[in-house]
Structure formats: structure tokens, C-alpha cells
């Protein structure tokens, strides 16, 4: 069984990290995005609290995901040209950068707004500093833009995978489901 990546294929660790991260990110995006559609401010705050609790619960895992991909690199596909490989690598790195920015700005946004991070009412992570309105505004903007970047680049990423499945007649699409 191939756990680690090979020069031409993702291993089971990368595949599981990919899909678990996909599930977490989509869940967090849906929860945060739907908060604005709720009727009362209390409902919105509860929704954002759920978003924060899930994000904190997955925090170390998501950093592991980033570190694993940076350490393992990107397997090359025999049939793939250098331009396609470069575009795929850049998309992956942009996704990792946006994810890292989300992980950094999320807590800073809460703390610089004068809050503390509550995780499912299990425990509280107090802020290391008090309210800082300028930092709060900056972290809020970067967090929002990073989230949009993940959604947009993920759509491009998925379109590239579908291109391989429907037009290129290669096994690139299957590589993220099972090792070669």
C-alpha cells in the first residue's frame, strides 16, 4: 500500500489530506457564507461561533496539510507538459497560501476585535492582546479575500481536473482518488 507520494503519484496520506481538507474548507465556507442570510444577529453570531469552533478543531490538521504538501512537492505526470504542471503547481500553492492566511487571520480577527475564541463551549482561548481596530479591519479583509481566493482557485482546480477527465484522456483525474 502506497502511503507516501511517489515521483508520479499521490499516496494515501496526500489523498486523505486532500479530501478531508476539501470537506472542512467547504463546510467552513458554507457556514460563514450562510450566516449573513440568517434573520437575527443572535443567529448570525451562533453561526459564526460554529464556524470558529470547527476551524479551531481542525486548526492543527490544516497546518499539517500545508506542511505535508510543501514537504512532499507535486508528483509529475508523464503525459503532462511543463506549462500544465506549472499551472497546477501554482494553483496548489495559491490554495495553500490562502489557507495559511485564513488560519492566521481568523484568530487575529477575533482577538483584535476584543473577543476571545470559544470552541463549542468546551474551552476558551483568550486573546494575547486587546482590541486593535486597524488590525481587526486588515485581518477581516485578508480573511475575506483569502476565502474568496480559495473558492475561485478551487473552481479553476476542479475545471482542470474535469478537463483531464473529459478531454485529455489521461489518468490525472483518478490520481486524487487512489495511488497509481
N, C-alpha and C positions, 0 to 999 in steps of 0.2 A: 504494500500500500504506500503510495507516494504522499507523504505528509508535507515535505518542503517543496518549494518550486524547483524546477529543473531549468536549464537554459532555454527550453522551448515550451514549457507547460507550467501552469499554476498547480500547486499541490493542494491537498485538502485543507491545510491551515489557511492559505490565502482565499480559497473558495468560501470557507465558512466565515472568515472575517468579512469578506465582501458582502455576502448576503445578510449577515447579522447587522452590519453597519447600514446597509440599504434599508432594512426594516426599521432600525432605530431612527435614522435620519428622516425617512418618510413619515413615521409616526410623530416625531417631534415637529416636523413642518406642518402636518395636518392639525395637530393640537394648537400650535401657535397661530396658524392662519385662521382657524375657525373661532378663535377667541373673540375676534372683532365682530363676529356675527351674532354673538350672544346678546341678550336683551339688557341684562343688568350689569352694573360694574362689578358686583359681587360674583356673578357667574364668570365674568371675564377674568377676575383675579384668581378664582379657583382653577380655571383652565390654564392660566399661565403658571400657577403653582404646580399643576400636574406636569406641565412641560419641563419646569425646572427640576422637579423630583426625578423624572425619568432621565433627564440629561445628566444629573449628578450620579444617578445609579449606574449609568453607562460610561461615565467620565474616563475612568482608567482603561476600560476596554477600548474606547475610541482612540486614546493615545497609543495603545498597543497596536491598533490597526495602522495608524500613521507610521509608527516606528517599524513595524514589520515590512510595510511596502518600501520604505526608504532603505531598509537593510537588504531586502531581497531583490530590489530592482524590478525590471519588467522582462519577462520571458519574450524572446523574439519568435516570430512566426516565419517559417521557411519561405512561404509564398509572399509575404508582405513586403512591400517596398519600403525603402528608408523614410520616405515622406509620410506614409501611413503610420509607420511605427513611431515617428517623431510626434505626429499629431496625437496619437493615442497616449503616448507618454506625457505630453504637455497637458492633455485633458485630465489624466490621472493626477498629476502633480498639482494642477489648479484645484481639483476637488479636495486633495489632501490639505492644501494651503487654506482653502475656505473653511474646511472642517476645523483645522487648528485655530483659525481666527474665531470661529464660533465658540470653541472650548475656552479660549482666553477671554473673549469679550462678554460672554454670558455672566460669569461670576462678577467681573468688574462692573458690569452694568447694574447688577443688583446692589453691590456694595457701595458704588459711587452714588447711587440713588438714596443711600441712607438705610438700606434694608439689610436683612440677613437671609441666608439661604436655608429654607426649611425643606427637609426631604421627607415627604409622606408623613409628616408629624412624628417621625421617628427620632430625628435629631436636627440640630440647628448648627450651621456654620456661620459664626459671627464675622462681620466684616473687619478686615485689618486696618481700615481707615474709615473716616466719617464721610458725610455727603460731600461730593465734589461735582457740582453741576456741569462744568465744562467736560470733565472726563466722562460723566454719565452720558451726555449728549453725543460725544465722539464714539464711545463704546456702543451706544444704541445704534448709531448709523452704520458702523462697521459690522455689527452683528446682523443687521437687516440686509446689508449689501452682500455679506458672505452667504446668508441663507438664499438670497436670490441667485447668487453665482452657482451655488450647489444645484439648485433646481434647473437652471438653464444649461449648465455643463452636463448634468445628468441626462437631460433630453438629447443633447448632442451625442453623448456617450451611447445612449440607447439607440439612437438613429444609426450610429456607426456599427453597432452590433447587428442591427437589423439589415444593414447594407451587406454585411458579410454573410448573413443567413440567406438573404433573398437574391443577391446579385453576384457575389464573388465566388460562390460555390466552393467555400473552404470550411474548415472546422473551427474558425475563430469563435463563432457564437457558442459552440459547445464547450470551449475551454474553461468557461467560468462555472460550468455545472459538474464537470468531472475531469480529473487529471488525464492527460493523454497517455 
